[in-house]
């Protein structure tokens, strides 16, 4: 009897572990006529992870097998998809009010009312009420003239989502985002002219997506910097790899005295990255350099594993390298 109980218990644990595994869900989002749906928002309902479909409706998203995939897009009925053992998903969305469709999905929690959510965001203090909309405010990167670089993360406004301090995932159909690398503020706009800054005390993290649908995830990490969000290069059960972006404005120092010339004839924004490793087991954060010796010092507890990774990966140590390294060390 004890042996049977032990076997059943081990089987239960095995099934539970399988269900809790993270997989990469990939596929396409289309409408009922087979046309791709771009910028559909796909989120892991249980574990607060999300992405957008690209211009062809394609998407990839790490998701837990014991969760569900929530798909939302303005003008379409929301859809909830079970994960299970599937990794390939061909998702069809139906237009709101399209009564002619006999396959109309009606298992949604409802369509976001952006005005209602936005106003609720204001009332909850998530938007800094001391910052009013400034008509005509534009990004310096958009000005014509001799200017290199930008104080903003993206040249154009980006889609994104927010995780607030209560761990709720917030996404708005009509809001676009950008990040001010100098002041450390998350900026939002409705019309790409009027701009507001989100109150950082109310935000745990956010994710922004560039034109190629690459995600940039930022967290509040006061232990590293209390005035800027910190970019997350990799995150897992053992380690987190962070990048603090510091941006400086440097004015033109061009001089021409008739005989010689020197300096730059343009203003520029220059980015500098400072890198940190957070060890989950001992709750310690260490700064490191983009050098093998420095990585060995911070990953000293997993030296053999690090050496194997370095042997198999001989590329330059940059952000992409660190993302791959972090994912490997967390396995």
Helices and strands as residue ranges (DSSP letters): H 2-19, E 22-31, E 41-44, E 49-52, E 58-64, E 68-72, E 79-82, E 88-93, H 114-123, G 140-142, E 147-148, E 159-164, E 169-170, E 176-180, E 185-189, E 195-197, G 200-202, E 203-209, E 215-221, E 225-235, E 239-250, E 255-256, E 261-262, E 267-279, E 284-288, H 292-298, G 300-302, H 303-312, H 319-329
